[in-house]
C-alpha cells in the first residue's frame, strides 16, 4: 500500500436559480458526468448544501480514480 496518493475529484451543482434545489436533477447530472469519465472507479461522493437568495443549493463532490492512475 502506498504511503500517500492523489485522487481525482469534481464538484457539481445545478445552475443557480429557481430549480437549484432539485436533488434528483443534480443526481442525474452527476451520473452523466461520471459516465463521461470512462472507466472511473468512484471512491466516495459527498453531499453539501449552502443557502442563497433562491434557497438551498445542494452540491455533490465525486472522488475517483481512472485506469492507469497509481495504485489502480
Secondary structure, 3 states (H helix, E strand, C coil): CCCCCCCEEEEEECCCCCCCCCHHHHHHHHHHHHHHCCCCEEEEEEEEEEEECCEEEEEEEEEEECCCCCCC
